[in-house]
Amino acid sequence: SLDNIGRIQAINDTKIKYISVADKIYKVTDFDLCKLTVEATRTNLSIADVTESEVFPVKELGEFWIRLINENVDNVVEFVKK
């Protein structure tokens, strides 16, 4: 839909470096706009440690397949908009 295209374009035009999941910060290690996938590794950073324009809450990435890596444990998470 046009709404999704606009959202993806907004993500593509930003400096997305981190994803926030609850109180955890993940560093984006791979971002593939064609496949709509994001891979990110957990950090020891807090939300106060990163620039606001570089962080996206995971709930805003509903169009993407997201792989979160937590200290040698992979979690593949699919977020579906309702």
PDB file of N, CA, C and O in Angstrom:
ATOM      1  N   SER A   1       0.830  -1.180   0.000  1.00  0.00           N
ATOM      2  CA  SER A   1       0.000   0.000   0.000  1.00  0.00           C
ATOM      3  C   SER A   1       0.882   1.254   0.000  1.00  0.00           C
ATOM      4  O   SER A   1       2.073   1.185   0.304  1.00  0.00           O
ATOM      5  N   LEU A   2       0.293   2.373  -0.337  1.00  0.00           N
ATOM      6  CA  LEU A   2       1.041   3.632  -0.345  1.00  0.00           C
ATOM      7  C   LEU A   2       1.519   4.011   1.050  1.00  0.00           C
ATOM      8  O   LEU A   2       2.575   4.624   1.202  1.00  0.00           O
ATOM      9  N   ASP A   3       0.752   3.653   2.058  1.00  0.00           N
ATOM     10  CA  ASP A   3       1.149   3.931   3.432  1.00  0.00           C
ATOM     11  C   ASP A   3       2.443   3.193   3.776  1.00  0.00           C
ATOM     12  O   ASP A   3       3.351   3.773   4.371  1.00  0.00           O
ATOM     13  N   ASN A   4       2.527   1.914   3.404  1.00  0.00           N
ATOM     14  CA  ASN A   4       3.732   1.124   3.643  1.00  0.00           C
ATOM     15  C   ASN A   4       4.916   1.656   2.859  1.00  0.00           C
ATOM     16  O   ASN A   4       6.027   1.717   3.386  1.00  0.00           O
ATOM     17  N   ILE A   5       4.704   2.035   1.634  1.00  0.00           N
ATOM     18  CA  ILE A   5       5.786   2.566   0.800  1.00  0.00           C
ATOM     19  C   ILE A   5       6.342   3.843   1.414  1.00  0.00           C
ATOM     20  O   ILE A   5       7.557   4.041   1.449  1.00  0.00           O
ATOM     21  N   GLY A   6       5.462   4.706   1.897  1.00  0.00           N
ATOM     22  CA  GLY A   6       5.905   5.940   2.554  1.00  0.00           C
ATOM     23  C   GLY A   6       6.699   5.648   3.803  1.00  0.00           C
ATOM     24  O   GLY A   6       7.698   6.317   4.067  1.00  0.00           O
ATOM     25  N   ARG A   7       6.279   4.662   4.582  1.00  0.00           N
ATOM     26  CA  ARG A   7       6.982   4.290   5.815  1.00  0.00           C
ATOM     27  C   ARG A   7       8.358   3.717   5.504  1.00  0.00           C
ATOM     28  O   ARG A   7       9.338   4.064   6.163  1.00  0.00           O
ATOM     29  N   ILE A   8       8.437   2.846   4.510  1.00  0.00           N
ATOM     30  CA  ILE A   8       9.725   2.258   4.119  1.00  0.00           C
ATOM     31  C   ILE A   8      10.660   3.343   3.605  1.00  0.00           C
ATOM     32  O   ILE A   8      11.852   3.326   3.909  1.00  0.00           O
ATOM     33  N   GLN A   9      10.139   4.276   2.840  1.00  0.00           N
ATOM     34  CA  GLN A   9      10.956   5.385   2.341  1.00  0.00           C
ATOM     35  C   GLN A   9      11.488   6.220   3.496  1.00  0.00           C
ATOM     36  O   GLN A   9      12.647   6.634   3.483  1.00  0.00           O
ATOM     37  N   ALA A  10      10.647   6.468   4.496  1.00  0.00           N
ATOM     38  CA  ALA A  10      11.082   7.242   5.665  1.00  0.00           C
ATOM     39  C   ALA A  10      12.210   6.523   6.390  1.00  0.00           C
ATOM     40  O   ALA A  10      13.169   7.162   6.823  1.00  0.00           O
ATOM     41  N   ILE A  11      12.111   5.208   6.529  1.00  0.00           N
ATOM     42  CA  ILE A  11      13.171   4.433   7.173  1.00  0.00           C
ATOM     43  C   ILE A  11      14.442   4.501   6.345  1.00  0.00           C
ATOM     44  O   ILE A  11      15.530   4.686   6.890  1.00  0.00           O
ATOM     45  N   ASN A  12      14.315   4.356   5.042  1.00  0.00           N
ATOM     46  CA  ASN A  12      15.472   4.360   4.153  1.00  0.00           C
ATOM     47  C   ASN A  12      16.206   5.698   4.179  1.00  0.00           C
ATOM     48  O   ASN A  12      17.426   5.725   4.019  1.00  0.00           O
ATOM     49  N   ASP A  13      15.501   6.798   4.376  1.00  0.00           N
ATOM     50  CA  ASP A  13      16.106   8.125   4.358  1.00  0.00           C
ATOM     51  C   ASP A  13      16.707   8.542   5.693  1.00  0.00           C
ATOM     52  O   ASP A  13      17.273   9.630   5.798  1.00  0.00           O
ATOM     53  N   THR A  14      16.598   7.706   6.706  1.00  0.00           N
ATOM     54  CA  THR A  14      17.123   8.060   8.022  1.00  0.00           C
ATOM     55  C   THR A  14      18.473   7.400   8.242  1.00  0.00           C
ATOM     56  O   THR A  14      18.968   6.646   7.405  1.00  0.00           O
ATOM     57  N   LYS A  15      19.042   7.703   9.379  1.00  0.00           N
ATOM     58  CA  LYS A  15      20.320   7.112   9.756  1.00  0.00           C
ATOM     59  C   LYS A  15      20.072   5.990  10.754  1.00  0.00           C
ATOM     60  O   LYS A  15      20.654   5.987  11.838  1.00  0.00           O
ATOM     61  N   ILE A  16      19.218   5.043  10.403  1.00  0.00           N
ATOM     62  CA  ILE A  16      18.878   3.969  11.336  1.00  0.00           C
ATOM     63  C   ILE A  16      20.131   3.155  11.658  1.00  0.00           C
ATOM     64  O   ILE A  16      20.709   2.504  10.787  1.00  0.00           O
ATOM     65  N   LYS A  17      20.529   3.207  12.904  1.00  0.00           N
ATOM     66  CA  LYS A  17      21.686   2.454  13.369  1.00  0.00           C
ATOM     67  C   LYS A  17      21.312   1.514  14.496  1.00  0.00           C
ATOM     68  O   LYS A  17      22.015   0.542  14.769  1.00  0.00           O
ATOM     69  N   TYR A  18      20.188   1.815  15.156  1.00  0.00           N
ATOM     70  CA  TYR A  18      19.787   1.043  16.322  1.00  0.00           C
ATOM     71  C   TYR A  18      18.285   0.764  16.298  1.00  0.00           C
ATOM     72  O   TYR A  18      17.502   1.509  15.707  1.00  0.00           O
ATOM     73  N   ILE A  19      17.909  -0.330  16.958  1.00  0.00           N
ATOM     74  CA  ILE A  19      16.511  -0.681  17.182  1.00  0.00           C
ATOM     75  C   ILE A  19      16.330  -0.758  18.692  1.00  0.00           C
ATOM     76  O   ILE A  19      17.157  -1.335  19.398  1.00  0.00           O
ATOM     77  N   SER A  20      15.246  -0.174  19.177  1.00  0.00           N
ATOM     78  CA  SER A  20      14.941  -0.321  20.597  1.00  0.00           C
ATOM     79  C   SER A  20      13.836  -1.363  20.765  1.00  0.00           C
ATOM     80  O   SER A  20      12.824  -1.340  20.063  1.00  0.00           O
ATOM     81  N   VAL A  21      14.055  -2.270  21.705  1.00  0.00           N
ATOM     82  CA  VAL A  21      13.092  -3.310  22.045  1.00  0.00           C
ATOM     83  C   VAL A  21      12.934  -3.252  23.556  1.00  0.00           C
ATOM     84  O   VAL A  21      13.829  -3.658  24.297  1.00  0.00           O
ATOM     85  N   ALA A  22      11.801  -2.751  24.004  1.00  0.00           N
ATOM     86  CA  ALA A  22      11.581  -2.494  25.435  1.00  0.00           C
ATOM     87  C   ALA A  22      12.698  -1.578  25.915  1.00  0.00           C
ATOM     88  O   ALA A  22      12.837  -0.467  25.404  1.00  0.00           O
ATOM     89  N   ASP A  23      13.486  -2.009  26.872  1.00  0.00           N
ATOM     90  CA  ASP A  23      14.569  -1.160  27.369  1.00  0.00           C
ATOM     91  C   ASP A  23      15.926  -1.568  26.810  1.00  0.00           C
ATOM     92  O   ASP A  23      16.960  -1.120  27.306  1.00  0.00           O
ATOM     93  N   LYS A  24      15.932  -2.416  25.777  1.00  0.00           N
ATOM     94  CA  LYS A  24      17.178  -2.905  25.184  1.00  0.00           C
ATOM     95  C   LYS A  24      17.464  -2.185  23.867  1.00  0.00           C
ATOM     96  O   LYS A  24      16.546  -1.823  23.131  1.00  0.00           O
ATOM     97  N   ILE A  25      18.758  -1.982  23.582  1.00  0.00           N
ATOM     98  CA  ILE A  25      19.183  -1.348  22.333  1.00  0.00           C
ATOM     99  C   ILE A  25      19.970  -2.375  21.519  1.00  0.00           C
ATOM    100  O   ILE A  25      20.888  -3.020  22.026  1.00  0.00           O
ATOM    101  N   TYR A  26      19.591  -2.513  20.244  1.00  0.00           N
ATOM    102  CA  TYR A  26      20.260  -3.416  19.316  1.00  0.00           C
ATOM    103  C   TYR A  26      20.913  -2.592  18.212  1.00  0.00           C
ATOM    104  O   TYR A  26      20.301  -1.663  17.686  1.00  0.00           O
ATOM    105  N   LYS A  27      22.147  -2.926  17.860  1.00  0.00           N
ATOM    106  CA  LYS A  27      22.853  -2.248  16.769  1.00  0.00           C
ATOM    107  C   LYS A  27      22.528  -2.972  15.463  1.00  0.00           C
ATOM    108  O   LYS A  27      22.697  -4.187  15.361  1.00  0.00           O
ATOM    109  N   VAL A  28      22.064  -2.226  14.477  1.00  0.00           N
ATOM    110  CA  VAL A  28      21.725  -2.802  13.182  1.00  0.00           C
ATOM    111  C   VAL A  28      23.009  -3.212  12.478  1.00  0.00           C
ATOM    112  O   VAL A  28      23.903  -2.391  12.276  1.00  0.00           O
ATOM    113  N   THR A  29      23.097  -4.491  12.104  1.00  0.00           N
ATOM    114  CA  THR A  29      24.277  -5.015  11.416  1.00  0.00           C
ATOM    115  C   THR A  29      23.991  -5.301   9.945  1.00  0.00           C
ATOM    116  O   THR A  29      24.916  -5.399   9.139  1.00  0.00           O
ATOM    117  N   ASP A  30      22.707  -5.435   9.594  1.00  0.00           N
ATOM    118  CA  ASP A  30      22.330  -5.650   8.198  1.00  0.00           C
ATOM    119  C   ASP A  30      20.924  -5.094   7.987  1.00  0.00           C
ATOM    120  O   ASP A  30      20.016  -5.341   8.780  1.00  0.00           O
ATOM    121  N   PHE A  31      20.765  -4.344   6.905  1.00  0.00           N
ATOM    122  CA  PHE A  31      19.483  -3.730   6.557  1.00  0.00           C
ATOM    123  C   PHE A  31      19.283  -3.928   5.070  1.00  0.00           C
ATOM    124  O   PHE A  31      20.004  -3.336   4.267  1.00  0.00           O
ATOM    125  N   ASP A  32      18.318  -4.749   4.688  1.00  0.00           N
ATOM    126  CA  ASP A  32      18.079  -5.057   3.280  1.00  0.00           C
ATOM    127  C   ASP A  32      16.672  -4.595   2.906  1.00  0.00           C
ATOM    128  O   ASP A  32      15.679  -5.232   3.254  1.00  0.00           O
ATOM    129  N   LEU A  33      16.612  -3.482   2.197  1.00  0.00           N
ATOM    130  CA  LEU A  33      15.337  -2.901   1.811  1.00  0.00           C
ATOM    131  C   LEU A  33      14.615  -3.759   0.768  1.00  0.00           C
ATOM    132  O   LEU A  33      13.385  -3.794   0.749  1.00  0.00           O
ATOM    133  N   CYS A  34      15.356  -4.446  -0.091  1.00  0.00           N
ATOM    134  CA  CYS A  34      14.725  -5.296  -1.109  1.00  0.00           C
ATOM    135  C   CYS A  34      14.033  -6.509  -0.483  1.00  0.00           C
ATOM    136  O   CYS A  34      12.920  -6.865  -0.871  1.00  0.00           O
ATOM    137  N   LYS A  35      14.689  -7.132   0.473  1.00  0.00           N
ATOM    138  CA  LYS A  35      14.135  -8.318   1.126  1.00  0.00           C
ATOM    139  C   LYS A  35      13.307  -7.971   2.359  1.00  0.00           C
ATOM    140  O   LYS A  35      12.674  -8.844   2.954  1.00  0.00           O
ATOM    141  N   LEU A  36      13.314  -6.689   2.741  1.00  0.00           N
ATOM    142  CA  LEU A  36      12.620  -6.221   3.943  1.00  0.00           C
ATOM    143  C   LEU A  36      13.075  -6.989   5.184  1.00  0.00           C
ATOM    144  O   LEU A  36      12.262  -7.491   5.960  1.00  0.00           O
ATOM    145  N   THR A  37      14.400  -7.064   5.348  1.00  0.00           N
ATOM    146  CA  THR A  37      14.968  -7.735   6.512  1.00  0.00           C
ATOM    147  C   THR A  37      15.903  -6.793   7.265  1.00  0.00           C
ATOM    148  O   THR A  37      16.548  -5.922   6.682  1.00  0.00           O
ATOM    149  N   VAL A  38      15.953  -6.997   8.573  1.00  0.00           N
ATOM    150  CA  VAL A  38      16.863  -6.258   9.438  1.00  0.00           C
ATOM    151  C   VAL A  38      17.502  -7.271  10.386  1.00  0.00           C
ATOM    152  O   VAL A  38      16.824  -8.134  10.943  1.00  0.00           O
ATOM    153  N   GLU A  39      18.822  -7.149  10.557  1.00  0.00           N
ATOM    154  CA  GLU A  39      19.524  -7.961  11.539  1.00  0.00           C
ATOM    155  C   GLU A  39      20.182  -7.016  12.522  1.00  0.00           C
ATOM    156  O   GLU A  39      20.767  -6.007  12.128  1.00  0.00           O
ATOM    157  N   ALA A  40      20.086  -7.342  13.805  1.00  0.00           N
ATOM    158  CA  ALA A  40      20.648  -6.462  14.822  1.00  0.00           C
ATOM    159  C   ALA A  40      21.176  -7.280  15.999  1.00  0.00           C
ATOM    160  O   ALA A  40      20.641  -8.334  16.341  1.00  0.00           O
ATOM    161  N   THR A  41      22.249  -6.755  16.610  1.00  0.00           N
ATOM    162  CA  THR A  41      22.901  -7.414  17.736  1.00  0.00           C
ATOM    163  C   THR A  41      22.708  -6.586  18.993  1.00  0.00           C
ATOM    164  O   THR A  41      22.830  -5.362  18.965  1.00  0.00           O
ATOM    165  N   ARG A  42      22.407  -7.257  20.094  1.00  0.00           N
ATOM    166  CA  ARG A  42      22.182  -6.565  21.362  1.00  0.00           C
ATOM    167  C   ARG A  42      23.453  -5.861  21.826  1.00  0.00           C
ATOM    168  O   ARG A  42      24.561  -6.377  21.680  1.00  0.00           O
ATOM    169  N   THR A  43      23.263  -4.673  22.387  1.00  0.00           N
ATOM    170  CA  THR A  43      24.372  -3.889  22.930  1.00  0.00           C
ATOM    171  C   THR A  43      24.166  -3.709  24.432  1.00  0.00           C
ATOM    172  O   THR A  43      23.155  -4.135  24.989  1.00  0.00           O
ATOM    173  N   ASN A  44      25.122  -3.085  25.062  1.00  0.00           N
ATOM    174  CA  ASN A  44      24.988  -2.724  26.474  1.00  0.00           C
ATOM    175  C   ASN A  44      24.596  -1.259  26.620  1.00  0.00           C
ATOM    176  O   ASN A  44      24.667  -0.701  27.716  1.00  0.00           O
ATOM    177  N   LEU A  45      24.185  -0.638  25.524  1.00  0.00           N
ATOM    178  CA  LEU A  45      23.816   0.774  25.539  1.00  0.00           C
ATOM    179  C   LEU A  45      22.416   0.966  26.112  1.00  0.00           C
ATOM    180  O   LEU A  45      21.590   0.054  26.102  1.00  0.00           O
ATOM    181  N   SER A  46      22.173   2.164  26.606  1.00  0.00           N
ATOM    182  CA  SER A  46      20.826   2.541  27.022  1.00  0.00           C
ATOM    183  C   SER A  46      20.304   3.552  26.005  1.00  0.00           C
ATOM    184  O   SER A  46      21.068   4.060  25.184  1.00  0.00           O
ATOM    185  N   ILE A  47      19.027   3.839  26.056  1.00  0.00           N
ATOM    186  CA  ILE A  47      18.426   4.795  25.122  1.00  0.00           C
ATOM    187  C   ILE A  47      19.086   6.166  25.242  1.00  0.00           C
ATOM    188  O   ILE A  47      19.139   6.907  24.261  1.00  0.00           O
ATOM    189  N   ALA A  48      19.581   6.510  26.404  1.00  0.00           N
ATOM    190  CA  ALA A  48      20.243   7.802  26.621  1.00  0.00           C
ATOM    191  C   ALA A  48      21.616   7.875  25.958  1.00  0.00           C
ATOM    192  O   ALA A  48      22.161   8.964  25.776  1.00  0.00           O
ATOM    193  N   ASP A  49      22.181   6.712  25.594  1.00  0.00           N
ATOM    194  CA  ASP A  49      23.521   6.665  25.000  1.00  0.00           C
ATOM    195  C   ASP A  49      23.533   6.901  23.488  1.00  0.00           C
ATOM    196  O   ASP A  49      24.598   7.121  22.910  1.00  0.00           O
ATOM    197  N   VAL A  50      22.373   6.858  22.843  1.00  0.00           N
ATOM    198  CA  VAL A  50      22.330   6.940  21.385  1.00  0.00           C
ATOM    199  C   VAL A  50      21.521   8.155  20.925  1.00  0.00           C
ATOM    200  O   VAL A  50      20.646   8.643  21.640  1.00  0.00           O
ATOM    201  N   THR A  51      21.827   8.623  19.736  1.00  0.00           N
ATOM    202  CA  THR A  51      21.132   9.768  19.160  1.00  0.00           C
ATOM    203  C   THR A  51      19.712   9.368  18.750  1.00  0.00           C
ATOM    204  O   THR A  51      19.518   8.344  18.095  1.00  0.00           O
ATOM    205  N   GLU A  52      18.742  10.161  19.128  1.00  0.00           N
ATOM    206  CA  GLU A  52      17.332   9.833  18.880  1.00  0.00           C
ATOM    207  C   GLU A  52      17.041   9.551  17.409  1.00  0.00           C
ATOM    208  O   GLU A  52      16.251   8.658  17.102  1.00  0.00           O
ATOM    209  N   SER A  53      17.664  10.293  16.498  1.00  0.00           N
ATOM    210  CA  SER A  53      17.395  10.113  15.067  1.00  0.00           C
ATOM    211  C   SER A  53      17.968   8.806  14.514  1.00  0.00           C
ATOM    212  O   SER A  53      17.646   8.424  13.389  1.00  0.00           O
ATOM    213  N   GLU A  54      18.805   8.121  15.282  1.00  0.00           N
ATOM    214  CA  GLU A  54      19.422   6.875  14.834  1.00  0.00           C
ATOM    215  C   GLU A  54      18.736   5.632  15.397  1.00  0.00           C
ATOM    216  O   GLU A  54      19.146   4.511  15.096  1.00  0.00           O
ATOM    217  N   VAL A  55      17.689   5.822  16.216  1.00  0.00           N
ATOM    218  CA  VAL A  55      17.012   4.704  16.879  1.00  0.00           C
ATOM    219  C   VAL A  55      15.569   4.601  16.393  1.00  0.00           C
ATOM    220  O   VAL A  55      14.854   5.601  16.329  1.00  0.00           O
ATOM    221  N   PHE A  56      15.148   3.386  16.054  1.00  0.00           N
ATOM    222  CA  PHE A  56      13.761   3.120  15.703  1.00  0.00           C
ATOM    223  C   PHE A  56      13.192   2.120  16.684  1.00  0.00           C
ATOM    224  O   PHE A  56      13.812   1.084  16.925  1.00  0.00           O
ATOM    225  N   PRO A  57      12.042   2.392  17.255  1.00  0.00           N
ATOM    226  CA  PRO A  57      11.376   1.367  18.079  1.00  0.00           C
ATOM    227  C   PRO A  57      10.992   0.189  17.180  1.00  0.00           C
ATOM    228  O   PRO A  57      10.542   0.393  16.053  1.00  0.00           O
ATOM    229  N   VAL A  58      11.163  -1.002  17.656  1.00  0.00           N
ATOM    230  CA  VAL A  58      10.886  -2.188  16.849  1.00  0.00           C
ATOM    231  C   VAL A  58       9.439  -2.195  16.349  1.00  0.00           C
ATOM    232  O   VAL A  58       9.167  -2.724  15.271  1.00  0.00           O
ATOM    233  N   LYS A  59       8.513  -1.619  17.110  1.00  0.00           N
ATOM    234  CA  LYS A  59       7.107  -1.617  16.693  1.00  0.00           C
ATOM    235  C   LYS A  59       6.873  -0.791  15.429  1.00  0.00           C
ATOM    236  O   LYS A  59       5.837  -0.943  14.783  1.00  0.00           O
ATOM    237  N   GLU A  60       7.817   0.080  15.066  1.00  0.00           N
ATOM    238  CA  GLU A  60       7.689   0.872  13.847  1.00  0.00           C
ATOM    239  C   GLU A  60       8.262   0.163  12.617  1.00  0.00           C
ATOM    240  O   GLU A  60       8.248   0.724  11.522  1.00  0.00           O
ATOM    241  N   LEU A  61       8.757  -1.037  12.782  1.00  0.00           N
ATOM    242  CA  LEU A  61       9.358  -1.782  11.678  1.00  0.00           C
ATOM    243  C   LEU A  61       8.500  -2.986  11.300  1.00  0.00           C
ATOM    244  O   LEU A  61       9.021  -4.056  10.983  1.00  0.00           O
ATOM    245  N   GLY A  62       7.193  -2.803  11.335  1.00  0.00           N
ATOM    246  CA  GLY A  62       6.254  -3.896  11.101  1.00  0.00           C
ATOM    247  C   GLY A  62       6.334  -4.550   9.741  1.00  0.00           C
ATOM    248  O   GLY A  62       5.899  -5.692   9.588  1.00  0.00           O
ATOM    249  N   GLU A  63       6.875  -3.869   8.749  1.00  0.00           N
ATOM    250  CA  GLU A  63       6.969  -4.422   7.395  1.00  0.00           C
ATOM    251  C   GLU A  63       8.154  -5.369   7.245  1.00  0.00           C
ATOM    252  O   GLU A  63       8.267  -6.055   6.229  1.00  0.00           O
ATOM    253  N   PHE A  64       9.031  -5.417   8.232  1.00  0.00           N
ATOM    254  CA  PHE A  64      10.299  -6.124   8.114  1.00  0.00           C
ATOM    255  C   PHE A  64      10.331  -7.424   8.908  1.00  0.00           C
ATOM    256  O   PHE A  64       9.689  -7.549   9.951  1.00  0.00           O
ATOM    257  N   TRP A  65      11.097  -8.398   8.391  1.00  0.00           N
ATOM    258  CA  TRP A  65      11.503  -9.563   9.167  1.00  0.00           C
ATOM    259  C   TRP A  65      12.708  -9.091   9.956  1.00  0.00           C
ATOM    260  O   TRP A  65      13.636  -8.516   9.387  1.00  0.00           O
ATOM    261  N   ILE A  66      12.705  -9.327  11.250  1.00  0.00           N
ATOM    262  CA  ILE A  66      13.772  -8.827  12.107  1.00  0.00           C
ATOM    263  C   ILE A  66      14.437  -9.984  12.827  1.00  0.00           C
ATOM    264  O   ILE A  66      13.778 -10.806  13.463  1.00  0.00           O
ATOM    265  N   ARG A  67      15.765 -10.031  12.713  1.00  0.00           N
ATOM    266  CA  ARG A  67      16.551 -11.050  13.412  1.00  0.00           C
ATOM    267  C   ARG A  67      17.332 -10.347  14.513  1.00  0.00           C
ATOM    268  O   ARG A  67      18.168  -9.484  14.243  1.00  0.00           O
ATOM    269  N   LEU A  68      17.052 -10.723  15.746  1.00  0.00           N
ATOM    270  CA  LEU A  68      17.734 -10.148  16.903  1.00  0.00           C
ATOM    271  C   LEU A  68      18.715 -11.170  17.452  1.00  0.00           C
ATOM    272  O   LEU A  68      18.355 -12.326  17.675  1.00  0.00           O
ATOM    273  N   ILE A  69      19.951 -10.746  17.669  1.00  0.00           N
ATOM    274  CA  ILE A  69      20.983 -11.635  18.184  1.00  0.00           C
ATOM    275  C   ILE A  69      21.309 -11.213  19.611  1.00  0.00           C
ATOM    276  O   ILE A  69      21.725 -10.081  19.856  1.00  0.00           O
ATOM    277  N   ASN A  70      21.118 -12.129  20.542  1.00  0.00           N
ATOM    278  CA  ASN A  70      21.337 -11.897  21.972  1.00  0.00           C
ATOM    279  C   ASN A  70      22.425 -12.831  22.479  1.00  0.00           C
ATOM    280  O   ASN A  70      22.155 -14.002  22.744  1.00  0.00           O
ATOM    281  N   GLU A  71      23.643 -12.337  22.618  1.00  0.00           N
ATOM    282  CA  GLU A  71      24.722 -13.123  23.222  1.00  0.00           C
ATOM    283  C   GLU A  71      24.711 -14.579  22.778  1.00  0.00           C
ATOM    284  O   GLU A  71      24.469 -15.475  23.586  1.00  0.00           O
ATOM    285  N   ASN A  72      24.970 -14.815  21.507  1.00  0.00           N
ATOM    286  CA  ASN A  72      25.080 -16.154  20.915  1.00  0.00           C
ATOM    287  C   ASN A  72      23.760 -16.905  20.777  1.00  0.00           C
ATOM    288  O   ASN A  72      23.761 -18.104  20.495  1.00  0.00           O
ATOM    289  N   VAL A  73      22.641 -16.224  20.970  1.00  0.00           N
ATOM    290  CA  VAL A  73      21.328 -16.838  20.764  1.00  0.00           C
ATOM    291  C   VAL A  73      20.588 -16.000  19.730  1.00  0.00           C
ATOM    292  O   VAL A  73      20.395 -14.800  19.926  1.00  0.00           O
ATOM    293  N   ASP A  74      20.172 -16.621  18.632  1.00  0.00           N
ATOM    294  CA  ASP A  74      19.436 -15.905  17.588  1.00  0.00           C
ATOM    295  C   ASP A  74      17.938 -16.026  17.839  1.00  0.00           C
ATOM    296  O   ASP A  74      17.434 -17.085  18.213  1.00  0.00           O
ATOM    297  N   ASN A  75      17.250 -14.925  17.625  1.00  0.00           N
ATOM    298  CA  ASN A  75      15.793 -14.903  17.707  1.00  0.00           C
ATOM    299  C   ASN A  75      15.267 -14.276  16.421  1.00  0.00           C
ATOM    300  O   ASN A  75      15.576 -13.122  16.125  1.00  0.00           O
ATOM    301  N   VAL A  76      14.487 -15.015  15.664  1.00  0.00           N
ATOM    302  CA  VAL A  76      13.856 -14.447  14.488  1.00  0.00           C
ATOM    303  C   VAL A  76      12.455 -14.028  14.900  1.00  0.00           C
ATOM    304  O   VAL A  76      11.660 -14.842  15.368  1.00  0.00           O
ATOM    305  N   VAL A  77      12.170 -12.760  14.719  1.00  0.00           N
ATOM    306  CA  VAL A  77      10.918 -12.207  15.195  1.00  0.00           C
ATOM    307  C   VAL A  77      10.159 -11.602  14.016  1.00  0.00           C
ATOM    308  O   VAL A  77      10.713 -10.800  13.264  1.00  0.00           O
ATOM    309  N   GLU A  78       8.909 -11.979  13.855  1.00  0.00           N
ATOM    310  CA  GLU A  78       8.062 -11.400  12.813  1.00  0.00           C
ATOM    311  C   GLU A  78       7.027 -10.531  13.503  1.00  0.00           C
ATOM    312  O   GLU A  78       6.273 -11.007  14.352  1.00  0.00           O
ATOM    313  N   PHE A  79       6.992  -9.264  13.139  1.00  0.00           N
ATOM    314  CA  PHE A  79       6.008  -8.349  13.681  1.00  0.00           C
ATOM    315  C   PHE A  79       4.951  -8.099  12.615  1.00  0.00           C
ATOM    316  O   PHE A  79       5.266  -7.679  11.501  1.00  0.00           O
ATOM    317  N   VAL A  80       3.705  -8.359  12.961  1.00  0.00           N
ATOM    318  CA  VAL A  80       2.608  -8.248  12.008  1.00  0.00           C
ATOM    319  C   VAL A  80       1.696  -7.122  12.444  1.00  0.00           C
ATOM    320  O   VAL A  80       1.254  -7.073  13.592  1.00  0.00           O
ATOM    321  N   LYS A  81       1.412  -6.205  11.508  1.00  0.00           N
ATOM    322  CA  LYS A  81       0.457  -5.143  11.796  1.00  0.00           C
ATOM    323  C   LYS A  81      -0.952  -5.688  11.716  1.00  0.00           C
ATOM    324  O   LYS A  81      -1.268  -6.492  10.839  1.00  0.00           O
ATOM    325  N   LYS A  82      -1.796  -5.250  12.631  1.00  0.00           N
ATOM    326  CA  LYS A  82      -3.191  -5.701  12.632  1.00  0.00           C
ATOM    327  C   LYS A  82      -4.084  -4.616  12.146  1.00  0.00           C
ATOM    328  O   LYS A  82      -5.299  -4.802  12.073  1.00  0.00           O
TER     329      LYS A  82
END
